[in-house]
């Protein structure tokens, strides 16, 4: 769900990690963005519809048609997901800073981030009105509407292996099928019904919501998702492989899953055109940053990148081994490689010899959340290794895990992580559940 204001991404295909841009200013603070991504995670894992999409992505590794179906179904809960996530941010901000500050931010959002202001509209009435309700009560209502929207009749997905047929089935936005299943359709109807019930001081019940929204009184459970998926793969040519994935996921206790938040930057440096080795020397001497060997082609020729922190530009080119060594004699800059390149270096004596000739500490950067990087990091841990955690200067709440696999080698493994652990968003999430 990318847009020009994006500060975080919840990766639903992996379903247990999110990335938050730690290099940009977050209007409501970085923790607000973390809260936003955590809400996406909670909503997905606590709802039958979210579970279905998650499992289809997993099964889609064996059948692209199931991935296509997951993409389609994901697009049909975007408004619901973004609305509840932005709502949590606003309620948190309202509670911390007061009504006037919250409304001021909403006016600013309306002018400068209209997309997300529009996402909030189904629940806007809970912020703008009903001061008689506590923050916990407002969260409880918002969560109820979200869960009801995402608990429609899963049985309507009868063609999970045929995404085109599925799309045609729900072509009529407010048809019977869409109202029975599609979260964004149900969410809008339920929110409108809730607003009417509160305005008229009527009894607020699930039955009253369904009656006023014109929705059938049928809710799916997680067991219905598993039954649907077993039916879907029953006659599939890759049935055994799909069953293995499905059974592995069934063993996961969803109530015990948690979200890893990984610091990252979505704002890339400008990319310079390829420059000559002579020009690289000038750039290196004048700049301040890091030299990166993104990949290895041969022990005699190297793709070469210099990420200049001063000009926010990445310079690149190809250099011969002798030129590379000569460059490093003239500048005092760190040498960084990706973990995949480091494997090649350690397995190929010719590469390793070049690194030794450079006579420079080698930094191996793992650009992946800990939940994915853990098996890689474990490879470098032993009784002889040394680990430290340090704060990254001038970057809010971000730390760096540094592993030195062997005390007598100048090789360092780097992994970014968030160092601030707060229970603020946990309290918020639990209050309305």
Secondary structure, 3 states (H helix, E strand, C coil): CCCCCCCEEEECCCCCEEEEECCCCCCCCHHHHHHHHHHHHHHHHCCHHHHHHHHHHHHCCCCHHHHHHHHHHHHCCHHHHHHHHHHHHHHHHHHHHCHHHHHHHHHHHHHHCHHHHHHHHHHHHHHHCCCCCCHHHHHHHHHHHHHHHCCCCHHHCCCCCCHHHHHHHCCCCCCHHHHHHCHHHHHHHHHHHHHHHHHCCCCCCHHHHHHHHCCCCCCCCHHHHHHHHHHHHCCCCCHHHHHHHHHHHHCCCHHHCCCEEEEECCCCCEECCCCCHHHHHHHHHHCCEEEEECCEEECCEEEEEEEECCCCEEEEEEEEHHHHHHHHHHCCCCEEEEHHHHHHHHHCHHHHHHHHHHCCCEEEECCCCHHHHHHHHHHCCCCCCEEEEEECCCCCCEEEEEEECCCCCCEEEEEEEECCCCCHHHHHHHHCC
